[in-house]
Amino acid sequence: MATSLLRLLRPIVHVSGIVAPGLTGRIAFKAFCTPPRRKQGTNRTPAVKPAASRLDAAMHISVPYPCGSVAAHLFEPATEGQAEPAPSVILLHGWTGEAAFMSAFVTPLLRAGFRVVAFDLPAHGQSTGAELNLPIGVASLAAVARAFAPVHAIVSHSFGGSIALAALAGTIPAQPRVMAERLAMISPPASMAEVTRWFGTAIGLGRTGQRALEARIHSVAGVPVTAFEGADQLARFGKPTLLLHCRDDREVPFAHAEELAGAGPFVRLEALQGLGHRRILQSRHVAAAVADFVAGRADRRSGQTQPISSRLTTASIVSMPSGEAFRQGR
């Protein structure tokens, strides 16, 4: 939502939050869950086209879930004589993103012997729907995980990390817990309560309206927004986790990564510099490091491996699609 429009709406939202908090909370929740969406058929920007072209070699599959269907892109590794499918790695993009934004991770993971599944979250890319929230996101991830089992790892970016954590921790009572052995999170927010508070402040909800918004979240999710604290959920997951986050990230501050890293000794945090919130997805070194972690190679040679931050160069970055900022929601 444009800043100028927010300024105009703030006084109206503030007053309605006092006069009709329940209605305001429902309207605010809908706005909170509705991403801006490019119309189908609209030409992609020059920055997005190279990333999207990496999906051309995939098998394109529509995966149904209770609220509609999501567009999945399946890549199979080059294996011969293998009766069972290779373990899957699911790539999970962030708010206002799409599967193409995660495509730089495909080749390194295929070379490591994994089948790779990138999919458009609901209300994004070619998937159905107009809204995305944590219950919807977890439901779609659970459906993809069932369709391409067994799942070895999830690689997520930004709000996709919040969905992955809720799914792996079994936070939402009505949704099945997703099982995976490893988790790599890139630039994730640590607290959905903080994101919700930011959104409420941005639209001028006030205390009464904010309480109504959080009550609506509780009603839809079946748990309060405080149940989605990242470090608590990550501790419940408890399996090897890699966090990659730039100190110069202006959309999700680096402090979020530090908070998540406190979940336990199974979490490894790599602090990067110079890649921001979006370009980090197009770093060849980051993609290689994620593949090493997913395959367990980083564990075996951790004593000799340089930190990712010391191996990054400007030349390692390929063209990156732009996206909405954390200040637009998450």
Salt bridges, closest charged atoms under 4 A:
GLU76 OE2 - ARG115 NH2 2.86
GLU98 OE1 - ARG44 NH1 2.64
GLU131 OE2 - LYS30 NZ 2.64
GLU181 OE2 - LYS239 NZ 3.43
GLU194 OE2 - HIS256 NE2 3.40
ASP249 OD2 - HIS245 NE2 3.47
ASP249 OD2 - HIS277 ND1 2.76
GLU251 OE1 - HIS277 NE2 3.94
GLU251 OE1 - ARG278 NE 3.57
GLU270 OE2 - ARG268 NE 3.85
ASP292 OD1 - ARG297 NE 2.81
ASP292 OD2 - ARG301 NH2 2.61
ASP299 OD2 - ARG182 NH2 2.23
